[in-house]
């Protein structure tokens, strides 16, 4: 069940990006980078632009409970966190002369 929850969490990040008119083909989304496959009760999230390693945002301390599986709903706390991260990433990209 854990791998399914994590796969759905990545899809939820991409769904929030689509809602913000971000081209998801430019994004890499990774949970728990460098931590191993888990299970973890607290997660980190890294969102980056595929071809530019300088364009990256991260967040730590994401509760596993924020990542529901197969409900069709995104937890409001997770959605708010992802929305803020994506806004930061868009700003960084714009400052670098990129449009994502």
C-alpha angles and dihedrals in degrees: 000000000000095000090050091052091051093047090050090049090057089049090050090054090052091047091055088049091053090051087056092050093249116150102240092201086077095054137090115195120193132172122205096002110201094002101099128244099302143168091233128177092204121042139197121216126206122188118184142166109255101232101031118063091189091065102077138127128191140188130191134197098047108163115233088228088067089068106072119180127229096347097117089229130098116219108251093230092052092045092051092049093049092046090055093046092050091049089053091048092050090050091050091048092049091049087054091049094254130129118209 
